[in-house]
């Protein structure tokens, strides 16, 4: 039996994405976000989460998708964006489920996209779905991390 990896899957538009479950620190409903001036367009601001200030990133905007109005399914996934370090919240359209993705069903990201897909660790297949597997440590560039 091949090795399996657990991913929290979520939707952005019609596409399914996955984050390694070990880097997911929690899932929260949308809540009021405090705007911080002069941040990148995809940084919505900050929230106070159990006494910690968490930066909120709209993953749709970060990935170049159209901004949509939030609804009851929209939520914030808290993830570790640096090893042993800082957490941020990622706004997603809706959380789906935790899936086991067999290692032998993961293919490398397309190489013809250049450096624009460095945040993808691969593209997996599970339960009849194609899942874009994200590396939370590479969602933001070094410069963007420094800005936070």
ABEGO torsion letter per residue (X at the ends): XBBBBBBBBBBBEABBBBBBAAABAEBBBBBBBBBBBGBBAABAEBBBBGGBBBBBBBAAAAAGBBBBBBBAABBBBBBBABBGBBBBBBBBABBBBBBBBBAAABBBBBAAAEAAAAABAEBBBBGGBBBBBBBAAAABBAAAAAAX
